[in-house]
Amino acid sequence: MDTRSVKDAIREVVENQLRDGDPAETRETLDRLVASGLDREQAVDRIAQAVVEEINEILKDRQPFNRARFAERLGRLR
């Protein structure tokens, strides 16, 4: 998988979270970032970075998705 495909796959994760409303913090973060002046694409890219960081934690620690940790990451996005 090339770099572009990885980026597209991560953006798809974000879009799925937004579509499904799970976790709800993803939609809340998108709305907050757009209200702060980012366009939707920029906001999705920032959320995608938080997804990548969470995936790295999952792989590093070999533990399941940690919703609280992910929500905290999202809360730090500006």
N, CA, C, O and CB atoms as a CASP TS submission, in Angstrom:
PFRMAT TS
TARGET T0000
AUTHOR 0000-0000-0000
METHOD Language model
MODEL 1
PARENT N/A
ATOM      1  N   MET     1       0.857  -1.172   0.000  1.00  0.00           N
ATOM      2  CA  MET     1       0.000   0.000   0.000  1.00  0.00           C
ATOM      3  C   MET     1       0.901   1.232   0.000  1.00  0.00           C
ATOM      4  O   MET     1       1.780   1.369   0.851  1.00  0.00           O
ATOM      5  CB  MET     1      -0.974   0.000   1.231  1.00  0.00           C
ATOM      6  N   ASP     2       0.673   2.128  -0.962  1.00  0.00           N
ATOM      7  CA  ASP     2       1.503   3.331  -1.001  1.00  0.00           C
ATOM      8  C   ASP     2       0.987   4.377  -0.018  1.00  0.00           C
ATOM      9  O   ASP     2      -0.082   4.223   0.571  1.00  0.00           O
ATOM     10  CB  ASP     2       1.540   3.911  -2.422  1.00  0.00           C
ATOM     11  N   THR     3       1.771   5.450   0.148  1.00  0.00           N
ATOM     12  CA  THR     3       1.441   6.495   1.129  1.00  0.00           C
ATOM     13  C   THR     3       0.068   7.096   0.857  1.00  0.00           C
ATOM     14  O   THR     3      -0.691   7.340   1.794  1.00  0.00           O
ATOM     15  CB  THR     3       2.504   7.600   1.113  1.00  0.00           C
ATOM     16  N   ARG     4      -0.260   7.338  -0.394  1.00  0.00           N
ATOM     17  CA  ARG     4      -1.556   7.933  -0.735  1.00  0.00           C
ATOM     18  C   ARG     4      -2.684   6.997  -0.309  1.00  0.00           C
ATOM     19  O   ARG     4      -3.702   7.455   0.208  1.00  0.00           O
ATOM     20  CB  ARG     4      -1.645   8.232  -2.258  1.00  0.00           C
ATOM     21  N   SER     5      -2.519   5.723  -0.516  1.00  0.00           N
ATOM     22  CA  SER     5      -3.543   4.756  -0.130  1.00  0.00           C
ATOM     23  C   SER     5      -3.734   4.715   1.379  1.00  0.00           C
ATOM     24  O   SER     5      -4.859   4.581   1.862  1.00  0.00           O
ATOM     25  CB  SER     5      -3.181   3.371  -0.645  1.00  0.00           C
ATOM     26  N   VAL     6      -2.651   4.828   2.117  1.00  0.00           N
ATOM     27  CA  VAL     6      -2.730   4.843   3.575  1.00  0.00           C
ATOM     28  C   VAL     6      -3.503   6.079   4.030  1.00  0.00           C
ATOM     29  O   VAL     6      -4.385   5.990   4.884  1.00  0.00           O
ATOM     30  CB  VAL     6      -1.309   4.820   4.207  1.00  0.00           C
ATOM     31  N   LYS     7      -3.167   7.225   3.455  1.00  0.00           N
ATOM     32  CA  LYS     7      -3.867   8.461   3.807  1.00  0.00           C
ATOM     33  C   LYS     7      -5.358   8.333   3.490  1.00  0.00           C
ATOM     34  O   LYS     7      -6.202   8.723   4.296  1.00  0.00           O
ATOM     35  CB  LYS     7      -3.256   9.668   3.052  1.00  0.00           C
ATOM     36  N   ASP     8      -5.674   7.793   2.333  1.00  0.00           N
ATOM     37  CA  ASP     8      -7.079   7.603   1.958  1.00  0.00           C
ATOM     38  C   ASP     8      -7.782   6.650   2.920  1.00  0.00           C
ATOM     39  O   ASP     8      -8.939   6.869   3.279  1.00  0.00           O
ATOM     40  CB  ASP     8      -7.181   7.067   0.523  1.00  0.00           C
ATOM     41  N   ALA     9      -7.092   5.604   3.335  1.00  0.00           N
ATOM     42  CA  ALA     9      -7.692   4.637   4.263  1.00  0.00           C
ATOM     43  C   ALA     9      -7.971   5.277   5.619  1.00  0.00           C
ATOM     44  O   ALA     9      -9.011   5.020   6.226  1.00  0.00           O
ATOM     45  CB  ALA     9      -6.772   3.419   4.439  1.00  0.00           C
ATOM     46  N   ILE    10      -7.055   6.101   6.091  1.00  0.00           N
ATOM     47  CA  ILE    10      -7.251   6.773   7.381  1.00  0.00           C
ATOM     48  C   ILE    10      -8.385   7.785   7.277  1.00  0.00           C
ATOM     49  O   ILE    10      -9.207   7.894   8.188  1.00  0.00           O
ATOM     50  CB  ILE    10      -5.948   7.472   7.841  1.00  0.00           C
ATOM     51  N   ARG    11      -8.435   8.525   6.172  1.00  0.00           N
ATOM     52  CA  ARG    11      -9.554   9.465   5.975  1.00  0.00           C
ATOM     53  C   ARG    11     -10.882   8.714   5.923  1.00  0.00           C
ATOM     54  O   ARG    11     -11.899   9.220   6.400  1.00  0.00           O
ATOM     55  CB  ARG    11      -9.357  10.286   4.674  1.00  0.00           C
ATOM     56  N   GLU    12     -10.879   7.522   5.353  1.00  0.00           N
ATOM     57  CA  GLU    12     -12.097   6.708   5.306  1.00  0.00           C
ATOM     58  C   GLU    12     -12.533   6.318   6.719  1.00  0.00           C
ATOM     59  O   GLU    12     -13.729   6.287   7.011  1.00  0.00           O
ATOM     60  CB  GLU    12     -11.873   5.442   4.445  1.00  0.00           C
ATOM     61  N   VAL    13     -11.582   6.022   7.589  1.00  0.00           N
ATOM     62  CA  VAL    13     -11.903   5.728   8.993  1.00  0.00           C
ATOM     63  C   VAL    13     -12.623   6.922   9.605  1.00  0.00           C
ATOM     64  O   VAL    13     -13.647   6.763  10.268  1.00  0.00           O
ATOM     65  CB  VAL    13     -10.615   5.389   9.807  1.00  0.00           C
ATOM     66  N   VAL    14     -12.084   8.120   9.380  1.00  0.00           N
ATOM     67  CA  VAL    14     -12.706   9.328   9.925  1.00  0.00           C
ATOM     68  C   VAL    14     -14.108   9.503   9.355  1.00  0.00           C
ATOM     69  O   VAL    14     -15.050   9.768  10.102  1.00  0.00           O
ATOM     70  CB  VAL    14     -11.845  10.573   9.619  1.00  0.00           C
ATOM     71  N   GLU    15     -14.255   9.357   8.047  1.00  0.00           N
ATOM     72  CA  GLU    15     -15.570   9.520   7.422  1.00  0.00           C
ATOM     73  C   GLU    15     -16.563   8.490   7.956  1.00  0.00           C
ATOM     74  O   GLU    15     -17.739   8.803   8.142  1.00  0.00           O
ATOM     75  CB  GLU    15     -15.455   9.399   5.896  1.00  0.00           C
ATOM     76  N   ASN    16     -16.104   7.276   8.201  1.00  0.00           N
ATOM     77  CA  ASN    16     -16.978   6.250   8.785  1.00  0.00           C
ATOM     78  C   ASN    16     -17.402   6.640  10.198  1.00  0.00           C
ATOM     79  O   ASN    16     -18.563   6.468  10.570  1.00  0.00           O
ATOM     80  CB  ASN    16     -16.267   4.882   8.805  1.00  0.00           C
ATOM     81  N   GLN    17     -16.470   7.161  10.979  1.00  0.00           N
ATOM     82  CA  GLN    17     -16.812   7.608  12.329  1.00  0.00           C
ATOM     83  C   GLN    17     -17.846   8.728  12.274  1.00  0.00           C
ATOM     84  O   GLN    17     -18.785   8.755  13.070  1.00  0.00           O
ATOM     85  CB  GLN    17     -15.551   8.082  13.079  1.00  0.00           C
ATOM     86  N   LEU    18     -17.671   9.645  11.336  1.00  0.00           N
ATOM     87  CA  LEU    18     -18.620  10.749  11.198  1.00  0.00           C
ATOM     88  C   LEU    18     -19.991  10.234  10.761  1.00  0.00           C
ATOM     89  O   LEU    18     -21.015  10.651  11.303  1.00  0.00           O
ATOM     90  CB  LEU    18     -18.094  11.785  10.190  1.00  0.00           C
ATOM     91  N   ARG    19     -20.011   9.346   9.799  1.00  0.00           N
ATOM     92  CA  ARG    19     -21.267   8.777   9.302  1.00  0.00           C
ATOM     93  C   ARG    19     -22.013   8.015  10.394  1.00  0.00           C
ATOM     94  O   ARG    19     -23.227   8.147  10.547  1.00  0.00           O
ATOM     95  CB  ARG    19     -20.994   7.851   8.119  1.00  0.00           C
ATOM     96  N   ASP    20     -21.263   7.218  11.147  1.00  0.00           N
ATOM     97  CA  ASP    20     -21.874   6.360  12.163  1.00  0.00           C
ATOM     98  C   ASP    20     -22.129   7.076  13.489  1.00  0.00           C
ATOM     99  O   ASP    20     -22.867   6.576  14.338  1.00  0.00           O
ATOM    100  CB  ASP    20     -20.995   5.164  12.405  1.00  0.00           C
ATOM    101  N   GLY    21     -21.521   8.235  13.661  1.00  0.00           N
ATOM    102  CA  GLY    21     -21.651   8.951  14.928  1.00  0.00           C
ATOM    103  C   GLY    21     -20.954   8.242  16.071  1.00  0.00           C
ATOM    104  O   GLY    21     -21.333   8.395  17.233  1.00  0.00           O
ATOM    105  N   ASP    22     -19.926   7.458  15.736  1.00  0.00           N
ATOM    106  CA  ASP    22     -19.221   6.674  16.745  1.00  0.00           C
ATOM    107  C   ASP    22     -17.729   6.687  16.466  1.00  0.00           C
ATOM    108  O   ASP    22     -17.288   6.153  15.448  1.00  0.00           O
ATOM    109  CB  ASP    22     -19.748   5.231  16.781  1.00  0.00           C
ATOM    110  N   PRO    23     -16.964   7.272  17.328  1.00  0.00           N
ATOM    111  CA  PRO    23     -17.363   7.941  18.561  1.00  0.00           C
ATOM    112  C   PRO    23     -17.929   9.340  18.272  1.00  0.00           C
ATOM    113  O   PRO    23     -17.538   9.998  17.308  1.00  0.00           O
ATOM    114  CB  PRO    23     -16.166   8.038  19.522  1.00  0.00           C
ATOM    115  N   ALA    24     -18.823   9.755  19.100  1.00  0.00           N
ATOM    116  CA  ALA    24     -19.480  11.056  18.936  1.00  0.00           C
ATOM    117  C   ALA    24     -18.471  12.200  18.977  1.00  0.00           C
ATOM    118  O   ALA    24     -18.698  13.251  18.379  1.00  0.00           O
ATOM    119  CB  ALA    24     -20.540  11.257  20.022  1.00  0.00           C
ATOM    120  N   GLU    25     -17.375  12.001  19.672  1.00  0.00           N
ATOM    121  CA  GLU    25     -16.352  13.035  19.800  1.00  0.00           C
ATOM    122  C   GLU    25     -15.751  13.421  18.441  1.00  0.00           C
ATOM    123  O   GLU    25     -15.256  14.535  18.274  1.00  0.00           O
ATOM    124  CB  GLU    25     -15.249  12.560  20.739  1.00  0.00           C
ATOM    125  N   THR    26     -15.796  12.503  17.481  1.00  0.00           N
ATOM    126  CA  THR    26     -15.258  12.821  16.160  1.00  0.00           C
ATOM    127  C   THR    26     -16.093  13.920  15.509  1.00  0.00           C
ATOM    128  O   THR    26     -15.536  14.886  14.988  1.00  0.00           O
ATOM    129  CB  THR    26     -15.225  11.560  15.262  1.00  0.00           C
ATOM    130  N   ARG    27     -17.412  13.790  15.528  1.00  0.00           N
ATOM    131  CA  ARG    27     -18.297  14.818  14.963  1.00  0.00           C
ATOM    132  C   ARG    27     -18.149  16.135  15.734  1.00  0.00           C
ATOM    133  O   ARG    27     -18.085  17.214  15.144  1.00  0.00           O
ATOM    134  CB  ARG    27     -19.775  14.341  14.991  1.00  0.00           C
ATOM    135  N   GLU    28     -18.098  16.021  17.056  1.00  0.00           N
ATOM    136  CA  GLU    28     -17.945  17.223  17.883  1.00  0.00           C
ATOM    137  C   GLU    28     -16.653  17.956  17.526  1.00  0.00           C
ATOM    138  O   GLU    28     -16.625  19.185  17.459  1.00  0.00           O
ATOM    139  CB  GLU    28     -17.952  16.855  19.385  1.00  0.00           C
ATOM    140  N   THR    29     -15.601  17.202  17.301  1.00  0.00           N
ATOM    141  CA  THR    29     -14.312  17.797  16.952  1.00  0.00           C
ATOM    142  C   THR    29     -14.370  18.431  15.570  1.00  0.00           C
ATOM    143  O   THR    29     -13.872  19.540  15.376  1.00  0.00           O
ATOM    144  CB  THR    29     -13.197  16.741  17.005  1.00  0.00           C
ATOM    145  N   LEU    30     -14.969  17.745  14.615  1.00  0.00           N
ATOM    146  CA  LEU    30     -15.107  18.320  13.284  1.00  0.00           C
ATOM    147  C   LEU    30     -15.860  19.643  13.354  1.00  0.00           C
ATOM    148  O   LEU    30     -15.417  20.642  12.788  1.00  0.00           O
ATOM    149  CB  LEU    30     -15.828  17.341  12.346  1.00  0.00           C
ATOM    150  N   ASP    31     -16.974  19.652  14.031  1.00  0.00           N
ATOM    151  CA  ASP    31     -17.775  20.878  14.147  1.00  0.00           C
ATOM    152  C   ASP    31     -16.974  21.996  14.815  1.00  0.00           C
ATOM    153  O   ASP    31     -17.033  23.149  14.388  1.00  0.00           O
ATOM    154  CB  ASP    31     -19.065  20.604  14.945  1.00  0.00           C
ATOM    155  N   ARG    32     -16.231  21.653  15.858  1.00  0.00           N
ATOM    156  CA  ARG    32     -15.435  22.649  16.580  1.00  0.00           C
ATOM    157  C   ARG    32     -14.334  23.223  15.701  1.00  0.00           C
ATOM    158  O   ARG    32     -14.109  24.433  15.687  1.00  0.00           O
ATOM    159  CB  ARG    32     -14.827  22.034  17.840  1.00  0.00           C
ATOM    160  N   LEU    33     -13.645  22.349  14.965  1.00  0.00           N
ATOM    161  CA  LEU    33     -12.551  22.801  14.109  1.00  0.00           C
ATOM    162  C   LEU    33     -13.057  23.663  12.951  1.00  0.00           C
ATOM    163  O   LEU    33     -12.434  24.665  12.600  1.00  0.00           O
ATOM    164  CB  LEU    33     -11.781  21.600  13.564  1.00  0.00           C
ATOM    165  N   VAL    34     -14.176  23.276  12.368  1.00  0.00           N
ATOM    166  CA  VAL    34     -14.753  24.066  11.278  1.00  0.00           C
ATOM    167  C   VAL    34     -15.222  25.420  11.816  1.00  0.00           C
ATOM    168  O   VAL    34     -15.031  26.445  11.163  1.00  0.00           O
ATOM    169  CB  VAL    34     -15.936  23.304  10.607  1.00  0.00           C
ATOM    170  N   ALA    35     -15.828  25.428  12.994  1.00  0.00           N
ATOM    171  CA  ALA    35     -16.268  26.689  13.601  1.00  0.00           C
ATOM    172  C   ALA    35     -15.092  27.604  13.915  1.00  0.00           C
ATOM    173  O   ALA    35     -15.245  28.824  13.962  1.00  0.00           O
ATOM    174  CB  ALA    35     -17.062  26.415  14.873  1.00  0.00           C
ATOM    175  N   SER    36     -13.914  27.011  14.132  1.00  0.00           N
ATOM    176  CA  SER    36     -12.729  27.826  14.440  1.00  0.00           C
ATOM    177  C   SER    36     -12.067  28.390  13.190  1.00  0.00           C
ATOM    178  O   SER    36     -11.110  29.158  13.286  1.00  0.00           O
ATOM    179  CB  SER    36     -11.719  27.002  15.218  1.00  0.00           C
ATOM    180  N   GLY    37     -12.569  28.013  12.020  1.00  0.00           N
ATOM    181  CA  GLY    37     -12.055  28.591  10.793  1.00  0.00           C
ATOM    182  C   GLY    37     -11.418  27.635   9.803  1.00  0.00           C
ATOM    183  O   GLY    37     -11.089  28.037   8.687  1.00  0.00           O
ATOM    184  N   LEU    38     -11.237  26.383  10.183  1.00  0.00           N
ATOM    185  CA  LEU    38     -10.683  25.417   9.235  1.00  0.00           C
ATOM    186  C   LEU    38     -11.757  25.009   8.240  1.00  0.00           C
ATOM    187  O   LEU    38     -12.945  25.022   8.565  1.00  0.00           O
ATOM    188  CB  LEU    38     -10.122  24.174   9.972  1.00  0.00           C
ATOM    189  N   ASP    39     -11.344  24.646   7.024  1.00  0.00           N
ATOM    190  CA  ASP    39     -12.332  24.057   6.138  1.00  0.00           C
ATOM    191  C   ASP    39     -12.475  22.581   6.496  1.00  0.00           C
ATOM    192  O   ASP    39     -11.669  22.034   7.248  1.00  0.00           O
ATOM    193  CB  ASP    39     -11.930  24.240   4.641  1.00  0.00           C
ATOM    194  N   ARG    40     -13.506  21.947   5.951  1.00  0.00           N
ATOM    195  CA  ARG    40     -13.817  20.569   6.334  1.00  0.00           C
ATOM    196  C   ARG    40     -12.632  19.636   6.073  1.00  0.00           C
ATOM    197  O   ARG    40     -12.318  18.783   6.903  1.00  0.00           O
ATOM    198  CB  ARG    40     -15.051  20.073   5.572  1.00  0.00           C
ATOM    199  N   GLU    41     -11.978  19.798   4.924  1.00  0.00           N
ATOM    200  CA  GLU    41     -10.856  18.922   4.582  1.00  0.00           C
ATOM    201  C   GLU    41      -9.710  19.063   5.584  1.00  0.00           C
ATOM    202  O   GLU    41      -9.120  18.067   6.002  1.00  0.00           O
ATOM    203  CB  GLU    41     -10.355  19.231   3.169  1.00  0.00           C
ATOM    204  N   GLN    42      -9.404  20.280   5.960  1.00  0.00           N
ATOM    205  CA  GLN    42      -8.349  20.509   6.958  1.00  0.00           C
ATOM    206  C   GLN    42      -8.732  19.866   8.290  1.00  0.00           C
ATOM    207  O   GLN    42      -7.891  19.255   8.949  1.00  0.00           O
ATOM    208  CB  GLN    42      -8.095  22.027   7.149  1.00  0.00           C
ATOM    209  N   ALA    43      -9.976  20.001   8.679  1.00  0.00           N
ATOM    210  CA  ALA    43     -10.432  19.423   9.946  1.00  0.00           C
ATOM    211  C   ALA    43     -10.354  17.900   9.907  1.00  0.00           C
ATOM    212  O   ALA    43      -9.910  17.270  10.867  1.00  0.00           O
ATOM    213  CB  ALA    43     -11.871  19.871  10.255  1.00  0.00           C
ATOM    214  N   VAL    44     -10.788  17.314   8.795  1.00  0.00           N
ATOM    215  CA  VAL    44     -10.712  15.847   8.668  1.00  0.00           C
ATOM    216  C   VAL    44      -9.259  15.400   8.717  1.00  0.00           C
ATOM    217  O   VAL    44      -8.953  14.375   9.325  1.00  0.00           O
ATOM    218  CB  VAL    44     -11.378  15.366   7.346  1.00  0.00           C
ATOM    219  N   ASP    45      -8.361  16.145   8.092  1.00  0.00           N
ATOM    220  CA  ASP    45      -6.940  15.783   8.134  1.00  0.00           C
ATOM    221  C   ASP    45      -6.397  15.805   9.568  1.00  0.00           C
ATOM    222  O   ASP    45      -5.616  14.934   9.950  1.00  0.00           O
ATOM    223  CB  ASP    45      -6.124  16.739   7.249  1.00  0.00           C
ATOM    224  N   ARG    46      -6.803  16.780  10.345  1.00  0.00           N
ATOM    225  CA  ARG    46      -6.345  16.841  11.747  1.00  0.00           C
ATOM    226  C   ARG    46      -6.905  15.676  12.551  1.00  0.00           C
ATOM    227  O   ARG    46      -6.196  15.084  13.365  1.00  0.00           O
ATOM    228  CB  ARG    46      -6.764  18.178  12.401  1.00  0.00           C
ATOM    229  N   ILE    47      -8.157  15.348  12.328  1.00  0.00           N
ATOM    230  CA  ILE    47      -8.751  14.202  13.021  1.00  0.00           C
ATOM    231  C   ILE    47      -8.054  12.921  12.579  1.00  0.00           C
ATOM    232  O   ILE    47      -7.820  12.024  13.389  1.00  0.00           O
ATOM    233  CB  ILE    47     -10.278  14.116  12.744  1.00  0.00           C
ATOM    234  N   ALA    48      -7.726  12.839  11.302  1.00  0.00           N
ATOM    235  CA  ALA    48      -7.026  11.654  10.789  1.00  0.00           C
ATOM    236  C   ALA    48      -5.677  11.478  11.492  1.00  0.00           C
ATOM    237  O   ALA    48      -5.251  10.352  11.750  1.00  0.00           O
ATOM    238  CB  ALA    48      -6.819  11.766   9.257  1.00  0.00           C
ATOM    239  N   GLN    49      -5.020  12.570  11.794  1.00  0.00           N
ATOM    240  CA  GLN    49      -3.746  12.472  12.524  1.00  0.00           C
ATOM    241  C   GLN    49      -3.965  11.862  13.906  1.00  0.00           C
ATOM    242  O   GLN    49      -3.155  11.058  14.369  1.00  0.00           O
ATOM    243  CB  GLN    49      -3.086  13.865  12.657  1.00  0.00           C
ATOM    244  N   ALA    50      -5.056  12.242  14.560  1.00  0.00           N
ATOM    245  CA  ALA    50      -5.371  11.647  15.866  1.00  0.00           C
ATOM    246  C   ALA    50      -5.661  10.153  15.721  1.00  0.00           C
ATOM    247  O   ALA    50      -5.313   9.364  16.599  1.00  0.00           O
ATOM    248  CB  ALA    50      -6.581  12.364  16.512  1.00  0.00           C
ATOM    249  N   VAL    51      -6.294   9.767  14.619  1.00  0.00           N
ATOM    250  CA  VAL    51      -6.541   8.340  14.360  1.00  0.00           C
ATOM    251  C   VAL    51      -5.219   7.605  14.209  1.00  0.00           C
ATOM    252  O   VAL    51      -5.038   6.524  14.771  1.00  0.00           O
ATOM    253  CB  VAL    51      -7.409   8.149  13.088  1.00  0.00           C
ATOM    254  N   VAL    52      -4.299   8.186  13.455  1.00  0.00           N
ATOM    255  CA  VAL    52      -2.973   7.568  13.267  1.00  0.00           C
ATOM    256  C   VAL    52      -2.263   7.405  14.607  1.00  0.00           C
ATOM    257  O   VAL    52      -1.678   6.357  14.880  1.00  0.00           O
ATOM    258  CB  VAL    52      -2.104   8.418  12.306  1.00  0.00           C
ATOM    259  N   GLU    53      -2.314   8.437  15.437  1.00  0.00           N
ATOM    260  CA  GLU    53      -1.674   8.350  16.753  1.00  0.00           C
ATOM    261  C   GLU    53      -2.312   7.244  17.593  1.00  0.00           C
ATOM    262  O   GLU    53      -1.608   6.520  18.297  1.00  0.00           O
ATOM    263  CB  GLU    53      -1.770   9.701  17.492  1.00  0.00           C
ATOM    264  N   GLU    54      -3.619   7.109  17.526  1.00  0.00           N
ATOM    265  CA  GLU    54      -4.295   6.052  18.286  1.00  0.00           C
ATOM    266  C   GLU    54      -3.916   4.673  17.751  1.00  0.00           C
ATOM    267  O   GLU    54      -3.688   3.746  18.529  1.00  0.00           O
ATOM    268  CB  GLU    54      -5.824   6.239  18.230  1.00  0.00           C
ATOM    269  N   ILE    55      -3.847   4.536  16.431  1.00  0.00           N
ATOM    270  CA  ILE    55      -3.436   3.259  15.841  1.00  0.00           C
ATOM    271  C   ILE    55      -2.022   2.911  16.301  1.00  0.00           C
ATOM    272  O   ILE    55      -1.743   1.759  16.632  1.00  0.00           O
ATOM    273  CB  ILE    55      -3.505   3.318  14.289  1.00  0.00           C
ATOM    274  N   ASN    56      -1.133   3.900  16.321  1.00  0.00           N
ATOM    275  CA  ASN    56       0.236   3.649  16.792  1.00  0.00           C
ATOM    276  C   ASN    56       0.243   3.159  18.233  1.00  0.00           C
ATOM    277  O   ASN    56       0.986   2.237  18.569  1.00  0.00           O
ATOM    278  CB  ASN    56       1.086   4.920  16.671  1.00  0.00           C
ATOM    279  N   GLU    57      -0.572   3.761  19.084  1.00  0.00           N
ATOM    280  CA  GLU    57      -0.672   3.313  20.486  1.00  0.00           C
ATOM    281  C   GLU    57      -1.188   1.877  20.561  1.00  0.00           C
ATOM    282  O   GLU    57      -0.670   1.068  21.330  1.00  0.00           O
ATOM    283  CB  GLU    57      -1.604   4.252  21.292  1.00  0.00           C
ATOM    284  N   ILE    58      -2.204   1.563  19.765  1.00  0.00           N
ATOM    285  CA  ILE    58      -2.773   0.216  19.747  1.00  0.00           C
ATOM    286  C   ILE    58      -1.707  -0.802  19.370  1.00  0.00           C
ATOM    287  O   ILE    58      -1.572  -1.845  20.010  1.00  0.00           O
ATOM    288  CB  ILE    58      -3.958   0.138  18.767  1.00  0.00           C
ATOM    289  N   LEU    59      -0.958  -0.489  18.329  1.00  0.00           N
ATOM    290  CA  LEU    59       0.081  -1.413  17.866  1.00  0.00           C
ATOM    291  C   LEU    59       1.230  -1.518  18.862  1.00  0.00           C
ATOM    292  O   LEU    59       1.743  -2.608  19.115  1.00  0.00           O
ATOM    293  CB  LEU    59       0.614  -0.968  16.509  1.00  0.00           C
ATOM    294  N   LYS    60       1.626  -0.391  19.420  1.00  0.00           N
ATOM    295  CA  LYS    60       2.755  -0.373  20.365  1.00  0.00           C
ATOM    296  C   LYS    60       2.421  -1.154  21.639  1.00  0.00           C
ATOM    297  O   LYS    60       3.214  -1.970  22.108  1.00  0.00           O
ATOM    298  CB  LYS    60       3.132   1.082  20.723  1.00  0.00           C
ATOM    299  N   ASP    61       1.244  -0.889  22.184  1.00  0.00           N
ATOM    300  CA  ASP    61       0.865  -1.497  23.463  1.00  0.00           C
ATOM    301  C   ASP    61       0.131  -2.818  23.317  1.00  0.00           C
ATOM    302  O   ASP    61      -0.094  -3.521  24.302  1.00  0.00           O
ATOM    303  CB  ASP    61       0.011  -0.550  24.236  1.00  0.00           C
ATOM    304  N   ARG    62      -0.245  -3.158  22.080  1.00  0.00           N
ATOM    305  CA  ARG    62      -1.001  -4.390  21.809  1.00  0.00           C
ATOM    306  C   ARG    62      -2.260  -4.462  22.679  1.00  0.00           C
ATOM    307  O   ARG    62      -2.579  -5.487  23.280  1.00  0.00           O
ATOM    308  CB  ARG    62      -0.115  -5.633  22.057  1.00  0.00           C
ATOM    309  N   GLN    63      -2.956  -3.323  22.715  1.00  0.00           N
ATOM    310  CA  GLN    63      -4.192  -3.239  23.481  1.00  0.00           C
ATOM    311  C   GLN    63      -5.282  -2.693  22.579  1.00  0.00           C
ATOM    312  O   GLN    63      -4.988  -2.079  21.554  1.00  0.00           O
ATOM    313  CB  GLN    63      -4.018  -2.350  24.745  1.00  0.00           C
ATOM    314  N   PRO    64      -6.544  -2.911  22.949  1.00  0.00           N
ATOM    315  CA  PRO    64      -7.643  -2.446  22.102  1.00  0.00           C
ATOM    316  C   PRO    64      -7.774  -0.926  22.093  1.00  0.00           C
ATOM    317  O   PRO    64      -7.144  -0.220  22.881  1.00  0.00           O
ATOM    318  CB  PRO    64      -8.944  -3.064  22.563  1.00  0.00           C
ATOM    319  N   PHE    65      -8.604  -0.453  21.186  1.00  0.00           N
ATOM    320  CA  PHE    65      -8.924   0.964  21.064  1.00  0.00           C
ATOM    321  C   PHE    65      -9.318   1.522  22.422  1.00  0.00           C
ATOM    322  O   PHE    65     -10.123   0.932  23.143  1.00  0.00           O
ATOM    323  CB  PHE    65     -10.053   1.186  20.038  1.00  0.00           C
ATOM    324  N   ASN    66      -8.743   2.663  22.757  1.00  0.00           N
ATOM    325  CA  ASN    66      -9.020   3.321  24.038  1.00  0.00           C
ATOM    326  C   ASN    66      -9.792   4.607  23.736  1.00  0.00           C
ATOM    327  O   ASN    66      -9.207   5.625  23.368  1.00  0.00           O
ATOM    328  CB  ASN    66      -7.684   3.624  24.840  1.00  0.00           C
ATOM    329  N   ARG    67     -11.096   4.542  23.896  1.00  0.00           N
ATOM    330  CA  ARG    67     -11.954   5.667  23.533  1.00  0.00           C
ATOM    331  C   ARG    67     -11.615   6.929  24.324  1.00  0.00           C
ATOM    332  O   ARG    67     -11.592   8.022  23.758  1.00  0.00           O
ATOM    333  CB  ARG    67     -13.412   5.301  23.752  1.00  0.00           C
ATOM    334  N   ALA    68     -11.356   6.795  25.598  1.00  0.00           N
ATOM    335  CA  ALA    68     -11.031   7.962  26.429  1.00  0.00           C
ATOM    336  C   ALA    68      -9.752   8.632  25.945  1.00  0.00           C
ATOM    337  O   ALA    68      -9.688   9.858  25.855  1.00  0.00           O
ATOM    338  CB  ALA    68     -10.884   7.552  27.905  1.00  0.00           C
ATOM    339  N   ARG    69      -8.748   7.843  25.637  1.00  0.00           N
ATOM    340  CA  ARG    69      -7.481   8.391  25.142  1.00  0.00           C
ATOM    341  C   ARG    69      -7.697   9.083  23.790  1.00  0.00           C
ATOM    342  O   ARG    69      -7.152  10.159  23.545  1.00  0.00           O
ATOM    343  CB  ARG    69      -6.413   7.267  25.012  1.00  0.00           C
ATOM    344  N   PHE    70      -8.491   8.462  22.923  1.00  0.00           N
ATOM    345  CA  PHE    70      -8.773   9.046  21.620  1.00  0.00           C
ATOM    346  C   PHE    70      -9.543  10.364  21.770  1.00  0.00           C
ATOM    347  O   PHE    70      -9.234  11.345  21.095  1.00  0.00           O
ATOM    348  CB  PHE    70      -9.569   8.055  20.753  1.00  0.00           C
ATOM    349  N   ALA    71     -10.534  10.382  22.646  1.00  0.00           N
ATOM    350  CA  ALA    71     -11.309  11.604  22.887  1.00  0.00           C
ATOM    351  C   ALA    71     -10.404  12.713  23.411  1.00  0.00           C
ATOM    352  O   ALA    71     -10.571  13.878  23.052  1.00  0.00           O
ATOM    353  CB  ALA    71     -12.456  11.335  23.887  1.00  0.00           C
ATOM    354  N   GLU    72      -9.452  12.352  24.251  1.00  0.00           N
ATOM    355  CA  GLU    72      -8.503  13.343  24.766  1.00  0.00           C
ATOM    356  C   GLU    72      -7.647  13.908  23.636  1.00  0.00           C
ATOM    357  O   GLU    72      -7.399  15.113  23.584  1.00  0.00           O
ATOM    358  CB  GLU    72      -7.606  12.718  25.851  1.00  0.00           C
ATOM    359  N   ARG    73      -7.196  13.039  22.735  1.00  0.00           N
ATOM    360  CA  ARG    73      -6.415  13.499  21.584  1.00  0.00           C
ATOM    361  C   ARG    73      -7.229  14.479  20.739  1.00  0.00           C
ATOM    362  O   ARG    73      -6.736  15.528  20.324  1.00  0.00           O
ATOM    363  CB  ARG    73      -5.964  12.300  20.723  1.00  0.00           C
ATOM    364  N   LEU    74      -8.481  14.110  20.499  1.00  0.00           N
ATOM    365  CA  LEU    74      -9.351  14.965  19.707  1.00  0.00           C
ATOM    366  C   LEU    74      -9.538  16.318  20.392  1.00  0.00           C
ATOM    367  O   LEU    74      -9.567  17.357  19.732  1.00  0.00           O
ATOM    368  CB  LEU    74     -10.710  14.287  19.480  1.00  0.00           C
ATOM    369  N   GLY    75      -9.663  16.299  21.700  1.00  0.00           N
ATOM    370  CA  GLY    75      -9.859  17.530  22.450  1.00  0.00           C
ATOM    371  C   GLY    75      -8.678  18.487  22.368  1.00  0.00           C
ATOM    372  O   GLY    75      -8.838  19.693  22.557  1.00  0.00           O
ATOM    373  N   ARG    76      -7.503  17.957  22.090  1.00  0.00           N
ATOM    374  CA  ARG    76      -6.303  18.801  21.980  1.00  0.00           C
ATOM    375  C   ARG    76      -6.109  19.412  20.600  1.00  0.00           C
ATOM    376  O   ARG    76      -5.266  20.291  20.418  1.00  0.00           O
ATOM    377  CB  ARG    76      -5.087  17.999  22.331  1.00  0.00           C
ATOM    378  N   LEU    77      -6.891  18.944  19.623  1.00  0.00           N
ATOM    379  CA  LEU    77      -6.733  19.451  18.257  1.00  0.00           C
ATOM    380  C   LEU    77      -7.154  20.906  18.162  1.00  0.00           C
ATOM    381  O   LEU    77      -8.150  21.319  18.756  1.00  0.00           O
ATOM    382  CB  LEU    77      -7.546  18.607  17.274  1.00  0.00           C
ATOM    383  N   ARG    78      -6.385  21.673  17.410  1.00  0.00           N
ATOM    384  CA  ARG    78      -6.677  23.094  17.178  1.00  0.00           C
ATOM    385  C   ARG    78      -6.532  23.395  15.703  1.00  0.00           C
ATOM    386  O   ARG    78      -6.732  24.534  15.283  1.00  0.00           O
ATOM    387  CB  ARG    78      -5.739  24.010  18.015  1.00  0.00           C
TER
END
